[in-house]
Each structure stands twice: as C-alpha cells, then as structure tokens.
C-alpha cells in the first residue's frame, strides 16, 4: 500500500475512534474534567481534519501550494489546541488567542480552497467573478476576526464594525451558495461550453 493511502486510512481510523469516544461520552459520561478534555480533543481533531482534507485535494501544480499551506496550518493548529486542552491548570498560558487565530485561519484556507475547486473546470466569467469576490470576503472576515482575537478590548470597536462583519458573513454565505449554482446554470445554458 502506498504511503498516501495508508495515511488516509489511518486518519479515517483515528477519526472514527474519536467519534466513537465522543458518542460514548455523550451517552454515558458524567462530563467531568477528563470527559470534557476528551470531547475537546475529538472536536479539535475533527475540525482540523476537515480543514486539511478540504485543501488536500489540489492536484494542479500551480495550486498545490494551497494544499501544503492548508495541511501545515491544520497540523500546527491542532497541536497548539491539543496542547492547550491537556495543559495542567497550574501552568499559565497565553496561547488561547493563537489557538483561536488558527481556527479562523484554517477555516479560511479550507473555505477558499473549496471555492477555488469549484472554479476549476469552469470558463464562466460569472463563476470566476463570484468566486473571486467571495474569496475576498472570506479573507476580510478572517482579518476582522483576527483583529478581534488579538485586541485587548472589544469595546474599542464601533457598532458599525460588528454590523459590517455580520454583513460580510451574509455575503460569504450568499457567494458560497451562488458559485456551484451559477456554475451548473452556465454549463447547462451554454450546452457544455461555459459562457
């Protein structure tokens, strides 16, 4: 068996074990300190596995760097988060902000990668425009959330900042739904050759 396939099967097995453990804790656990840490670990591994797999599918040479960056960010983020989850309470750590930053960064890379995958194979100007606009919105949201994470006082932001952030989230959702829909519509209306 080739190493890449072996790693994928090992990942599937690990995720399945964590999912089973989480289910058993939800059904029969007492939600003590150990159970909470195990649940957070399972959630962390699930989150970063999902983000890494979203970026891992790039086979195009010019976009392969996205896969490398996405997987590296996911690995570093998972290690940081698991380190914080299992850190003894007696040791003080200032890594919480970094952990939240990596959550935002990994999601933004994964979301952008999925949008770019939808763009591949389409020559539609509409699909290209919506994809680029939505990707820019994703990174604007990531920047604003990162700013919030690293700022000491959220009260320094105006109400408009949060209204703008919420509006960008709506635009992100809209663009994410529009890209595959418009891709399908332009493929059908042009009879196979994209407009």
PETA-V814367 format. One record per helix or strand of 2 or more residues. SS is the DSSP state (a for helix, b for strand). FROM is the first residue (numbers start at 1). LEN is the number of residues. If there is no record, write none. Layout:
SS:FROM:LEN + SS:FROM:LEN
//
This chain:
a:3:26 + a:33:24 + a:61:25 + a:96:24 + a:125:26 + a:154:3 + a:159:31
//
